[in-house]
Amino acid sequence: MTQSVDHWAMLASTVATALWAMGPAYVPNNAAVLAGGGRPIDGGREWRGRRLLGDGKTWRGSAAGTLAGVAVAVVLNTAAQSVSGVLGVSLPTFPLPVAFALAAGAMAGDVGASFLKRRTGRERGASFPGLDQLDFVVGALIAVFLIAPGWTSGVFTLPVVLAVVLVTPALHVGTNVIAYATGLKAEPW
């Protein structure tokens, strides 16, 4: 029985760390939807007859998303010690470069996915299973590793990365369904 409890405690600790560590990357795309509009990043340019990104990727949305992600990191830093004590888990804090890398990387991952969608003939808002749920994760992890490899390897251990990859799609779908139901998104994916 004790061994089973230990496994559950370790799993809970891993998932809590994964959700906490990805907090600054989970928020930017949602904030971009709320603050979006304005000038498209691609400026209307096309490549091989298709828009580079489309009207859905704007400078204002990207800036607002990145700032929102950094703000989440600041809030998490303030709460880290208390929440760690309550959960019995050592949760990471986010130095400013790490916070920026996670947030900006998440936005860059989403922009990269938009580019791939346009190249495969998908229009704005079209579903691309897998890519839609993990694009920002890949962007955030690459960016934070480039900025702070020591911090990244200490926080994003293999079990934590696996938890992120398994939990994120469900969170992503859930938040998109809520955004669709409340009229913030035109499609539920």
N, C-alpha and C positions, 0 to 999 in steps of 0.2 A: 504494500500500500504506500509506504513512504517513497519508494522509487517512483511510483506513478505520480504522486504529488510533486516530487522533484521535477519530473518531466513537464508537467503542466505549468509549474512555476517558471521553469526555464523558457517554455514556449511563450507564456504571458510576458515575461521580461523582454524577450526578443521582439515580440509584436509591439510592445509599448515603446521600445527603443526605435524601432522602424518608423512608427507613426510620428514620434516626436522628432526624429532626425529629418524626416521628410516634410515636416510642417512648413518650413519656409519655401519649399518647392510645390506643396499641394495648393497653396493659396493663389499664386500669381495668375494662373489662367482664369480662375473664377473672377478675380478682381479685374482682369482685362476685359471680360465680358461686360461687367458693370460700368467700366470707365471707357469702353471702346468708342469707336467712331473717330473721326478725324482723318488725317492723311494716311493712306495705305503705305506700308513700308516699301512695297515694290514700285510705288509711284505710277501704277498702271502699266508698267512695262511687261512685255511678253517675251517668251522664248519658245521658238518652234510653234508659234500660233496659239499658245496658251499663256495666261497670266502666270507670272513667277510665283505669286502667293495668293493674290485676291484681295478683295476689300476687307476681309475679316481680320487681317493682320495689320494693325495700325501702330504708329509710333506712340500715340497716347496710351493705348491699351498696354503696350509692352512696358512703357515707363511706369504706368500705374501698377501693373502686375509686379514688376520688380520691386518697387517701393513697398507694396503691400507685403511681399515675401520678407523683405528686410524688417519691416515693422513686426511681423509675426515672430521673427527670430529674437527681436529685442524683448517682446513680451515673454517668450519662452525662456529667455535668459533670466528674466526677473523671477519667474516661477520655478525654475529648474530645481533649486535646492528643496523647496517645500514639496513639490510634486514627487521628487525622488524619494523623500522621506515617507510620504504617504504610500507610495507604490512599493517601496523597498527595492527600487531599481535605480541604478546610477545613470541618469539621463544626461546627454551631452548639452553643452552650451555652445553658442555660435559666435566665434570671433567675427567682426564685421566683414572681412574678406570672404569668409565661409558663407555668411548669410547672403551676401551679394551674389556669390557664385551659384548657390543653390537656386535663388530666385531668378537671376538672369539666365542661368542654364536651363531652367524649366521653360522660360519663355522662348529661348533659342531652340529647344527641342520641339516645341509646338510649331515654331516657324519652319523648322526643317521638315516636319511632318506635312505641313501645308504645301511646301515645295514638292515633296514626293507625291502627294495627292494630285496636284496639278499635272505632274509628269505622267501619272497613270490615268488621266482623263476624268478624275473625280472632281465634281463641282464643289463649291463651298458648302459645307454642312453635310456632304456625303459621308457615309460611314466607311471606315477602314479598320475593321476589327484587329485588335492587337496594337496596331500603331496608334490609334486614338487613345488607348488607355495607358500606354507606356512611353510615348514620345517624350514627354516632359521629364519622366524619370531618367531616361537615358541622358538627356541634355543636362539635367541637374548633376547627375553622378559624374559625367565627364568633366563638366566645368569645375566642380568642387575638387575633383582629383587633381586637375591641372593647377589649381590655386593653392590647395593645401593637402598634398598627398599623405602626410603623416596623420593629420586629423581624420581624413577620409578613411584610411586603412584601419584606424583605431575605432571609428564609429561604425562604418559600413562593413562589418565582418560578413563572411559568407552567409551565415544564418540570417543576419539582418537584411541583407540584399534579397535573399530568397523570400523573406516575409514581405518586403516591399513589393516584389514582383507578384506575389500571390494575393496580397490584400488590396493593392492599388486598383486593379481593374474593377473590383466590386465597389470600392469607394467612388471611383470615377463614374461608373454607370449610375450609382445612386444619386450623386450630386447633379448629374446631367438630367436625370428624370425629374428631380425637384426643380431645377432651373427651367425645364420645359413646362412643367405643370404650373409654374408661377409666371410664365410668359417671358422669361429672361432669355430663353433660347428657342429657336424656330424648330429644332428637331431634338428628340430625346437621346441622342448619342453624343 
